[in-house]
Amino acid sequence: MRENRESRRRWLQFGVGTLLFLTLCLSGLLSGYQVGYRWGQRSRDREEIIEVRIYDVADLVLSGEPDGNGATADYQTLIDLIQSTVEPAMWDTVGGPGRAAPFETNLSIVISQTPIIHDEITDLLAHIRRLQKTASR
């Protein structure tokens, strides 16, 4: 019976190296969890934060047919195209957080939207400009 107790005590005894190794493993696990949590939080914040950006769209809204005062600018067609093409559910016209409004002073559009959607808008405007270049040749 005494041998049984001795073997149990030996089994429960750990060396300093073993305890240090287990502590390092546990701290590595917890720090990995913390890094993943922070990465996910930043990713979620990027989807929720609303930024305001101004897009110079003079080349896209001016028509080639001048009236008595010069060329006319059609902002609403471009705004409608953006809102119907880029995440249609994310605009104020359907209850979303995003807004788009013309800024006629410098032929721009002011858009408040999430950074991810701003990236898509930038891509869409670049694509429209490439199409215009191709059509004008």
Contacts in CASP RR format, 6 or more apart in sequence:
PFRMAT RR
TARGET T0000
AUTHOR 0000-0000-0000
METHOD contacts of the structure
MODEL  1
MRENRESRRRWLQFGVGTLLFLTLCLSGLLSGYQVGYRWGQRSRDREEII
EVRIYDVADLVLSGEPDGNGATADYQTLIDLIQSTVEPAMWDTVGGPGRA
APFETNLSIVISQTPIIHDEITDLLAHIRRLQKTASR
14 22 0 8 1.000
46 114 0 8 1.000
46 115 0 8 1.000
46 116 0 8 1.000
47 114 0 8 1.000
47 116 0 8 1.000
48 114 0 8 1.000
49 114 0 8 1.000
49 115 0 8 1.000
50 97 0 8 1.000
50 98 0 8 1.000
50 112 0 8 1.000
50 113 0 8 1.000
50 114 0 8 1.000
51 112 0 8 1.000
51 113 0 8 1.000
51 114 0 8 1.000
51 115 0 8 1.000
51 118 0 8 1.000
52 110 0 8 1.000
52 111 0 8 1.000
52 112 0 8 1.000
53 110 0 8 1.000
53 111 0 8 1.000
53 112 0 8 1.000
53 113 0 8 1.000
53 118 0 8 1.000
54 103 0 8 1.000
54 108 0 8 1.000
54 109 0 8 1.000
54 110 0 8 1.000
54 111 0 8 1.000
55 108 0 8 1.000
55 109 0 8 1.000
55 110 0 8 1.000
55 111 0 8 1.000
55 121 0 8 1.000
55 122 0 8 1.000
55 125 0 8 1.000
56 106 0 8 1.000
56 107 0 8 1.000
56 108 0 8 1.000
57 75 0 8 1.000
57 78 0 8 1.000
57 107 0 8 1.000
57 108 0 8 1.000
57 109 0 8 1.000
57 125 0 8 1.000
58 73 0 8 1.000
58 106 0 8 1.000
58 107 0 8 1.000
58 108 0 8 1.000
59 129 0 8 1.000
59 132 0 8 1.000
60 78 0 8 1.000
60 125 0 8 1.000
60 128 0 8 1.000
60 129 0 8 1.000
60 132 0 8 1.000
61 73 0 8 1.000
61 74 0 8 1.000
61 75 0 8 1.000
61 77 0 8 1.000
61 78 0 8 1.000
61 102 0 8 1.000
61 107 0 8 1.000
62 71 0 8 1.000
62 72 0 8 1.000
62 73 0 8 1.000
62 107 0 8 1.000
63 71 0 8 1.000
63 72 0 8 1.000
63 73 0 8 1.000
63 74 0 8 1.000
64 71 0 8 1.000
65 71 0 8 1.000
65 72 0 8 1.000
66 72 0 8 1.000
73 102 0 8 1.000
73 104 0 8 1.000
73 107 0 8 1.000
75 102 0 8 1.000
75 104 0 8 1.000
75 109 0 8 1.000
76 102 0 8 1.000
78 109 0 8 1.000
79 100 0 8 1.000
79 101 0 8 1.000
79 102 0 8 1.000
79 109 0 8 1.000
81 124 0 8 1.000
82 100 0 8 1.000
82 109 0 8 1.000
82 111 0 8 1.000
82 121 0 8 1.000
82 124 0 8 1.000
83 91 0 8 1.000
83 93 0 8 1.000
83 100 0 8 1.000
85 124 0 8 1.000
86 117 0 8 1.000
86 120 0 8 1.000
86 121 0 8 1.000
86 124 0 8 1.000
87 117 0 8 1.000
87 120 0 8 1.000
88 94 0 8 1.000
89 96 0 8 1.000
90 96 0 8 1.000
90 97 0 8 1.000
90 98 0 8 1.000
90 113 0 8 1.000
90 114 0 8 1.000
90 117 0 8 1.000
91 98 0 8 1.000
91 99 0 8 1.000
91 100 0 8 1.000
92 98 0 8 1.000
92 99 0 8 1.000
97 112 0 8 1.000
97 113 0 8 1.000
97 114 0 8 1.000
98 111 0 8 1.000
98 112 0 8 1.000
98 113 0 8 1.000
98 117 0 8 1.000
99 111 0 8 1.000
99 112 0 8 1.000
99 113 0 8 1.000
100 109 0 8 1.000
100 110 0 8 1.000
100 111 0 8 1.000
100 112 0 8 1.000
100 113 0 8 1.000
101 109 0 8 1.000
101 110 0 8 1.000
101 111 0 8 1.000
102 108 0 8 1.000
102 109 0 8 1.000
102 110 0 8 1.000
103 109 0 8 1.000
103 110 0 8 1.000
111 118 0 8 1.000
111 121 0 8 1.000
113 121 0 8 1.000
END
